Every structure is written in C-alpha cells, then in structure tokens.
Amino acid sequence: MSITPSIPAIRGPQGTGLRAEGDALLLRRPQEEMHIPLKAIGRVRAEGRAVAIELTAAAGAVPAVHRYEDVDEAAATAFAEAVNAALPEEKEAVDGTRYLSGNRLTDLHVTKLFRRLKRAALYGALVIVALCVLLIATGHAVAGVAMIPGGAFALFFLVIGSGAGYPSYEEWHLRKRGVTVAAEQVPGEPGMYVYVDPVGLHRTVRKFAGTWTIDVAYDPQDPGRVVVLRSRGRRWLDIGLVASGIGIGLLAAAGVLTVAVLGFLGMSGL
C-alpha cells in the first residue's frame, strides 16, 4: 500500500519537514531524519501549531511521542487526519520504537566550527596581506616579503590546531553535560556499536575496539550527537598535541608581528 499521494507533506525551515514515504512517515530535522513505519504509530494528534506522533506501546506502558512544531495549524490538522485514516485498523500492542530507524544528516556543531575556522583564516590572511602592503608602501619591501611565508606558517598551525582540538572539547562537553551509557557491539559487524536513546531509538557509533561494550556519551537534547569516551591518557596526549600545534602557531605569529614592527620602525635594515 502506498500512502504518499493521500497525505499532505508539511515543510518547515532549513529543509525540515514531515511527509509520507511508502508505508511510513519521514520526519526530517536539521541534523537527522527519522523513518517511522505506519505499524509503529498509534495515532497522530494536531496540537495547535504542532504535530504529535504517538507510537504504539505495550499494555500499560506510556507511549513515546515525537513532535514536529511550528507548522501551520490547518496543515497540522489535515496531516493528522490523513495519517490516522491510513493507519492499520488493528494495531499491535508492542513498543513502536523498535521499528524506528534514523539517519544522521549533519552535525551543526561541526558545521559552525568549520565556518568559524574559514572566517578566521580569511581574516588572518587579510591582516597578513594588509601588513605586507603597508610595509612595501612605506619602503620596507624586505620585511613585507618576509612576512608572507611566516604568516602563512602561523595561520596554518593556528587553524589546524584549533580544528584538531574540537574532538577533545566535544568529549569534555558531553562528559560534563551529556548522558553516559554503554554501547554494545553489533553481532557480525566489527567496529559497530549500538546504544539506545531516551525515546528508544537504536543509534550506532563506530570504534574499532576488542571489547563487547564501550562507553559513550550523548547529548540528551540531541541524542545523535555522541562521542566515544577515551582513557585519561589518550585525552591528555591529544590535548598535548593540540596545544603544541597552537603554541607553534602563536610563536610564529609573534615572530611575524615582530618583523612587522621592526619593519615599520626601520630597524635592522628591514
């Protein structure tokens, strides 16, 4: 049975949306999409400007609910009525979360980081170019030319070091504010581990380890944001390498600024 033509799609900002796809609903959020089969749905409710998808549940259990908000009220009502009409008449009294599957689309935190790093690299390059032009224009061409390789070297280590430090920051953040659980190895799939989020969705994480379980930490507000927890020694080694890279970049930047100052002062024949 295909339900796609009879159920209206609801579209939201940033590519989000809720629509029918075959015998299931596809709930798309900015960072991930969730596949919800019709057999896992108990009912759909229109709650003002929100759509609440209530899953089936075992007898006496509280059903899980997934919400899609900030939609047109009339569209929410039409969508709920259409989906409820397409649901099976006899629903299984089982936990509907076991039928769910998810697909991580992107990590907004990583996207923001790379955007900031690109912006920082651009501004740094503009500063280097501006200093070179000023030095050359004031008759200190040697200092201006000398700044180019030094500035590029400093910029490279500062940007790469800052980017390489993100995994350590992410682990620190999720250790402090996230939920720590044990992820179990998926039988027959080496390096693949699975953990269960608060709504019962099974999520996977990769790590090549020789154990049946590993410790992971995830964000309770965004359960797909997860890190594999490392030993203290591995964390400090990573922090040391990152600090070394940033330190090299800072020393190089200090050298470049020194050359610029000496050049402007007309010292040492620059």
FENTAJO-V71757 format. One line per field, one symbol per residue. psi: psi as a letter, one per 40 degrees, with the letter a starting at -180 (. if undefined). A space follows every 10 residues. Layout:
# FENTAJO-V71757
psi: ???
This chain:
# FENTAJO-V71757
psi: hheddehiih iaifeiihii hbfiihhhid eiihhhidee hdihihgbfi hhhhiiiihe ihiihhihif ihdddddddd dddddeiidh ihgihedeei iihhdihddd dddddddddd dddddddddd dddddddeeg dddddddddd dddddddddd ddddeddddd ddddddeahh ihhihhhegh ehiiihidee hhiiihhhif idiihihihd egeehiihhi iddddddddd dddddddddd dddddddddd ddddefife.
